[in-house]
Structure formats: C-alpha cells, structure tokens
Amino acid sequence: GSPGVVIDFVNFPEKLKNYKEKIKELEKIQEGGLALKFRYVKELTDRQENLREILEIWLRHFRTLLVNNLREGIDGASLSKLKKILNLLQQTNYFLSTTNVNSRLALEMVMLEL
C-alpha cells in the first residue's frame, strides 16, 4: 500500500530493522500493565527519540491490523478499538508536530488506550 516505504526499506535496511524493533516493543508493551507502558514512555522521552517517527510506525502497524481484521470479518468491538487507537495516534502526531504539547503526557494518553 505504500511503495515509498518499501523503497526506503530496500535502500536503507536499518530503517526496516528499526521498524521491526519498534513493532516488537509495541507488542510487548501492549501485553504489559500500565507501569510498563508509562516506563516505556519515560524512556522514549528521556532518550529524545524521534516520537513522530515512532508514531508513524505505530500508525502503519495499527492500520495493517485494521485492514487485516476487516478482511477476516472480525467483530465490531475489535474494529472499534482499532479505529479509536488510530484516531488517537493521528491526533497525537498532529499535536506533536504543530503545538508545544507535553510529549510525555501525550504518549501516556495513547498508552491508556493500548
């Protein structure tokens, strides 16, 4: 669905490696409790990670999940939760790029939905 992303992954294998690492981290924190999720956010903000890039990776991941669930005919509750997460990620990404929002607080709000 995104030829530009595929070309980037082919030309820059470290981007693909980073993408896979971030998805593994996301899946791990989704299974954990709030303490793990908030600790992860603290680490991200303390390390001065590129939060917009991470949010883009998460958006891509949840969009893929949504499309796969639509194809498989998964129940409406799962689809509703995925749509809610996607909307929150898009809003957070927008606020991080256009305002002086507290990035840690914004990501903690995302973690409450995961």
Secondary structure, 3 states (H helix, E strand, C coil): CCHHHHHHHHHCHHHHHHHHHHHHHHHHHHHCCHHHHHHHHHHHHHCCCCHHHHHHHHHHHHHHHHHHHHHHCCCHHHHHHHHHHHHHHHHHHHHHHHCCCCHHHHHHHHHHHC
